[in-house]
Amino acid sequence: MKSTIRIILIALFGGVVLAALLVAFQILPLAVALPSSETSITDTQVSDTGTSGGVMAKSPQIQVEEKVYHFGSMEQGTSLTHAFQVRNTGDSSLHIKVGSTTCKCTVGGLSAEEVAPGEQAEVTLEWTAKTSPGPFRHGATLITNDPSQSRVELQVEGAVVESTSVMPNEFYFGNVRAGETRQAEIYLMAFLQDEIEIRSQQLSDPELASQIEVELVPCPKSELPLPDARAGLKLVATLHAGHTLGPIQTWLTVETNLKNVAKLDIPLAANVIGDMSVFGPGWIAKKGMLRMGQVPSEKGKKVRLIVAIRGEHAVTTKLKVETIQPEELRATLEPSRKMSEQLVHVPLVVEIPAGTRTMIRRGERFGEAAEIILSTTHPQTAQFKLQVEFAVHD
């Protein structure tokens, strides 16, 4: 009898609990679905910019539909430009400026630094084909106050083709001793016109104008190196090497009457040598250049060179680091070592410190290389220029 009563009580208690649970599950969704009387719609609205109250903050918005422009094929030494259209599709003023460029051959120009909402500006990039034949891709970085695009990359690309109107394609003097005079010549030829004329000429580095003279010499067709040429001139460049050792790299810009080559940039190259020279890992004596290659930013790189001073003034000559470009590069002279009465070695440590920002200082023949200038007390050598090639990457 007691067992029966216990079973009945357990059944009744279980039924009450089950009924309570069913009621709770029926009421709970309604409670979740209905908002609290203390919560308003205004409080729950959040704008796209993260501002409460449903008010969207004003901001500029840069729009550049075309970020890469293809020039196609260009003759070596010629120049082309392209204007990129930049529009402000936001609702406040857009501020833009040109930041870094891949090299000085690419020049950025702005028609306006502040662009009102709905307005547009032009960014002009100019590229002079001063590299060796082959594809190129260069550009500039735009710095903006657009919160979603603070940096925009604009680029021009194409291919440099070797000119057939110049032979050889550069004035090359080779190694020239300080104080020596040497000549180099080229032929400028026309294949579609019966007359060729040089209307103006100018060196890209005005400081070298006192050392380099260029003479135009009429040349009959029989003397031209290419028999198909209809007209031609010989340009003779004379270099009077000064007392600064190291590479000379400049351009002679000539304006002509040629339809396809109205303006032509012809490279001039020499390496001035004397009683001082450099040797060590990565040093290329023919170019007067230290090639450091690819350098990871987090590690940096250090190279130890030796500046050798020879001759009767070796023991008395003192060196000093005069200038370094860019400023991220480091150059330090260590105490000299007397090897003999006419030979002294001076260690030179060149360093790219760890943490240096990414940059490219290309060592291509006429690109923008880094430079170290040493001043000297040598009576025949005022300065010694060393070029440095490197590329810092993340």
C-alpha positions in Angstrom: 0.0 0.0 0.0 2.8 2.4 0.9 4.7 1.7 -2.4 1.6 2.5 -4.3 1.1 5.8 -2.6 4.8 6.7 -3.2 4.5 6.0 -6.9 1.4 8.2 -7.2 3.1 11.1 -5.4 6.2 10.9 -7.7 4.0 10.9 -10.8 2.0 13.9 -9.6 5.3 15.8 -8.7 6.8 15.0 -12.2 3.6 16.2 -13.9 3.7 19.6 -12.1 7.4 20.1 -13.0 6.8 19.2 -16.7 3.9 21.6 -16.9 6.0 24.4 -15.4 8.7 23.8 -18.0 6.3 23.9 -20.9 4.9 27.2 -19.7 8.4 28.7 -19.4 9.3 27.7 -22.9 6.1 29.3 -24.3 6.7 32.6 -22.5 10.5 33.0 -23.0 10.5 33.6 -26.8 7.9 36.4 -26.3 10.1 38.0 -23.7 13.2 37.8 -26.0 11.3 39.2 -29.0 9.9 42.2 -27.3 12.3 45.1 -26.6 12.6 46.5 -23.1 10.5 49.6 -22.5 13.8 51.3 -21.4 15.5 50.8 -24.8 14.8 53.2 -27.7 15.5 52.8 -31.4 17.6 55.9 -31.4 20.0 54.3 -28.9 20.5 51.2 -31.0 21.2 53.0 -34.3 24.9 53.1 -35.2 26.2 54.8 -38.4 28.5 53.2 -40.9 31.4 55.3 -39.5 30.8 54.1 -35.9 29.1 57.3 -34.8 26.1 56.9 -32.5 22.8 58.8 -33.0 22.5 57.9 -36.7 24.7 60.8 -37.8 27.4 59.8 -40.4 30.7 61.6 -40.0 31.9 63.4 -43.2 35.1 62.2 -44.8 37.0 62.5 -48.1 37.1 59.5 -50.5 39.7 59.3 -53.3 38.8 57.6 -56.5 41.4 56.7 -59.2 39.9 54.6 -61.9 43.3 54.2 -63.7 46.3 53.4 -61.5 48.6 51.9 -64.1 49.3 53.4 -67.6 51.1 51.6 -70.4 53.4 53.8 -72.5 54.2 51.0 -74.9 57.6 51.0 -76.6 60.0 53.9 -76.1 63.3 54.7 -77.7 66.1 54.9 -75.2 66.6 58.5 -74.0 63.1 59.7 -74.9 60.5 61.1 -72.4 56.8 60.6 -72.1 54.2 61.9 -69.6 50.7 60.8 -68.5 48.2 62.6 -66.3 46.2 60.4 -63.9 42.7 61.7 -62.9 42.0 61.8 -59.2 38.4 62.5 -58.0 37.0 63.2 -54.6 33.7 61.2 -54.2 33.5 61.9 -50.5 31.8 64.8 -48.7 34.8 66.7 -47.2 38.0 68.1 -48.7 40.5 65.6 -50.0 44.2 66.5 -49.3 46.8 64.8 -51.5 50.6 65.1 -52.0 53.2 63.1 -53.8 55.2 60.9 -51.5 58.2 58.7 -52.5 58.9 57.8 -56.2 60.7 54.6 -57.3 63.5 56.7 -58.7 64.3 60.3 -59.8 63.5 59.4 -63.4 59.8 59.5 -62.4 58.5 63.0 -61.5 55.2 63.5 -59.9 53.3 66.8 -60.4 50.0 67.9 -58.9 47.4 70.3 -60.4 46.0 70.8 -56.9 46.8 69.6 -53.4 43.2 70.1 -52.1 40.2 68.7 -53.9 36.7 69.7 -53.0 33.9 67.1 -52.9 32.8 66.2 -56.4 35.9 67.8 -57.9 39.0 66.3 -59.5 42.8 66.9 -59.9 45.5 65.6 -62.2 48.7 63.8 -61.1 51.3 63.9 -63.9 54.1 61.3 -64.0 57.0 61.7 -66.4 59.3 58.9 -67.3 62.6 59.3 -69.2 63.9 56.0 -70.7 67.4 56.1 -69.2 67.6 52.4 -68.5 69.0 49.7 -70.7 66.6 48.1 -73.2 63.9 46.0 -71.7 60.6 46.4 -69.7 60.2 49.0 -67.0 57.6 49.8 -64.3 58.0 52.9 -62.2 55.7 55.2 -60.3 54.9 57.4 -57.3 52.9 57.1 -54.1 50.1 59.6 -53.3 49.6 60.4 -49.6 46.0 61.3 -48.8 43.7 62.0 -45.8 41.1 59.4 -47.0 40.7 57.2 -43.9 40.2 54.1 -46.1 43.1 54.9 -48.6 45.9 56.8 -47.0 48.3 55.7 -49.8 47.6 55.2 -53.5 50.2 53.8 -55.9 50.3 55.2 -59.5 52.5 53.5 -62.0 53.7 53.8 -65.6 55.1 50.9 -67.5 56.3 49.9 -70.9 59.5 48.7 -72.7 62.6 50.6 -73.6 63.9 49.8 -77.1 67.5 50.5 -78.2 67.7 53.5 -80.5 69.1 52.8 -84.0 70.0 56.4 -84.6 73.0 56.6 -82.2 76.1 54.5 -82.5 77.5 53.7 -80.0 74.7 54.6 -77.7 76.9 56.4 -75.1 80.0 58.4 -74.6 82.3 56.1 -72.7 85.7 57.3 -71.5 86.7 54.3 -69.4 89.2 54.8 -66.6 90.7 58.2 -66.7 93.5 59.4 -64.4 92.8 62.6 -62.5 94.1 65.6 -64.5 94.0 63.6 -67.8 92.1 64.6 -71.0 90.3 62.0 -73.0 87.8 62.0 -75.9 84.9 59.8 -76.8 82.6 60.1 -79.9 79.3 58.9 -81.2 77.4 59.1 -84.5 73.9 60.5 -84.6 72.1 59.3 -87.8 68.8 59.9 -89.5 67.2 57.2 -91.7 64.0 59.0 -92.8 65.3 62.5 -93.3 68.0 64.0 -95.6 69.2 66.5 -93.0 69.9 66.3 -89.3 70.3 69.3 -87.1 71.2 69.8 -83.4 69.2 72.8 -82.1 70.5 72.8 -78.5 72.5 70.7 -76.1 72.9 70.6 -72.3 74.5 68.5 -69.6 72.2 67.1 -66.9 74.8 67.9 -64.3 75.8 71.6 -64.6 78.8 71.1 -62.3 80.4 69.0 -65.0 80.1 71.6 -67.7 83.6 72.9 -67.0 85.0 69.4 -67.5 83.1 68.2 -70.5 83.0 69.9 -74.0 81.0 68.6 -76.9 81.7 69.5 -80.5 79.5 68.8 -83.5 81.4 67.6 -86.6 79.7 67.3 -90.0 80.0 63.8 -91.4 79.5 62.7 -95.0 77.4 59.6 -95.6 80.4 57.6 -96.6 81.8 57.9 -93.1 78.7 56.9 -91.2 78.8 53.4 -89.5 75.4 52.4 -91.0 75.2 52.5 -94.8 71.4 52.9 -94.7 71.6 56.3 -92.9 70.6 59.2 -95.1 72.3 61.9 -92.9 74.5 62.0 -89.8 76.6 64.0 -87.4 79.6 63.1 -85.3 79.5 64.3 -81.7 82.9 64.5 -80.0 83.0 64.8 -76.2 86.2 65.9 -74.5 86.6 65.1 -70.8 89.1 67.1 -68.7 89.2 64.9 -65.6 89.3 66.9 -62.4 90.7 66.0 -59.0 87.6 64.1 -57.7 88.1 60.4 -58.0 85.2 58.0 -58.7 82.5 57.5 -61.3 81.2 60.2 -63.6 77.6 59.6 -64.8 75.7 62.3 -66.6 73.6 62.9 -69.7 73.9 65.1 -72.7 70.4 66.3 -73.7 70.2 67.3 -77.4 67.2 68.7 -79.2 67.1 67.8 -82.9 64.9 68.3 -86.0 64.2 64.5 -86.2 60.4 63.9 -86.1 60.6 60.7 -84.0 63.4 61.8 -81.7 63.0 65.5 -81.1 64.8 65.2 -77.8 67.5 62.7 -77.1 69.4 62.0 -73.9 72.9 60.5 -74.5 74.7 59.0 -71.5 78.3 59.9 -70.6 80.3 57.6 -68.3 83.9 57.6 -67.0 85.7 56.5 -63.9 88.4 58.9 -62.6 91.3 57.1 -60.9 94.4 58.3 -59.0 96.6 57.3 -56.1 93.6 56.0 -54.1 91.5 52.9 -54.8 89.1 50.7 -53.0 88.8 46.9 -52.7 86.6 44.6 -50.6 83.5 42.4 -50.8 80.9 43.6 -53.3 83.2 46.4 -54.7 83.1 46.8 -58.5 86.2 48.8 -59.4 85.2 49.5 -63.1 82.0 51.3 -61.9 83.3 52.7 -58.7 80.4 51.1 -57.0 79.7 48.9 -53.9 76.9 46.4 -54.6 75.2 45.4 -51.4 72.2 43.7 -53.1 69.0 42.8 -51.3 69.0 43.8 -47.6 66.2 42.6 -45.1 65.1 45.6 -43.1 65.0 43.7 -39.8 68.6 42.6 -40.1 70.4 45.4 -42.0 73.8 44.8 -43.5 77.4 45.9 -42.9 80.4 45.7 -45.4 84.0 46.5 -44.6 86.1 48.0 -47.5 89.7 49.1 -47.7 90.7 52.5 -49.1 94.3 52.1 -50.4 96.4 55.2 -50.7 99.6 54.9 -52.8 102.5 57.1 -53.7 104.7 59.6 -52.0 101.7 61.3 -50.2 100.3 58.0 -48.8 101.5 58.5 -45.2 100.5 62.1 -44.9 97.1 61.9 -46.6 94.0 62.0 -44.3 90.5 61.0 -45.2 87.1 62.3 -43.9 83.5 61.2 -44.6 82.1 64.4 -46.1 78.6 63.6 -47.2 76.3 60.5 -47.3 73.1 60.2 -49.4 70.6 59.0 -48.4 70.8 59.8 -44.7 69.8 56.2 -43.8 73.2 54.9 -45.0 76.1 54.9 -42.6 79.9 55.2 -43.4 82.6 55.1 -40.9 86.4 55.4 -41.3 88.6 53.3 -39.0 92.2 54.0 -38.0 94.6 53.7 -40.9 97.3 51.0 -41.2 100.7 51.8 -42.7 101.7 49.0 -45.0 104.8 50.7 -46.3 106.2 54.1 -46.9 104.1 54.4 -50.1 101.1 52.4 -49.1 98.4 53.0 -46.4 95.2 51.1 -45.9 92.2 52.9 -44.4 89.2 50.6 -43.5 85.8 52.0 -44.5 82.7 50.4 -42.9 79.5 50.9 -44.9 76.3 50.0 -43.1 72.5 49.8 -43.6 71.2 49.8 -40.0 68.6 47.3 -38.9 65.1 48.9 -39.1 65.9 51.0 -42.2 62.7 51.8 -44.1 62.2 50.0 -47.4 63.8 51.7 -50.4 65.5 51.0 -53.7 68.8 52.6 -54.6 69.5 50.9 -57.9 73.0 50.4 -59.2 71.9 50.3 -62.8 74.4 52.2 -64.9 72.5 55.5 -64.9 70.0 55.0 -62.2 69.9 56.7 -58.8 72.5 55.1 -56.7 73.4 56.0 -53.1 76.6 58.0 -52.7 79.4 58.4 -50.2 81.9 61.3 -50.6 85.2 61.3 -48.9 87.3 64.5 -48.6 91.1 64.1 -48.7 94.2 66.1 -47.9 96.0 64.6 -50.9 97.5 67.4 -53.1 96.1 65.9 -56.3 92.8 64.5 -55.0 90.2 66.7 -53.4 87.4 64.1 -53.1 86.7 60.5 -53.6 83.2 59.5 -54.6 81.8 56.0 -54.0 78.4 54.8 -55.3 76.4 52.2 -53.4 73.7 49.9 -54.7 71.1 48.3 -52.4 67.4 47.5 -52.0 65.9 47.3 -48.5 62.9 45.1 -48.2 60.6 43.9 -45.4 
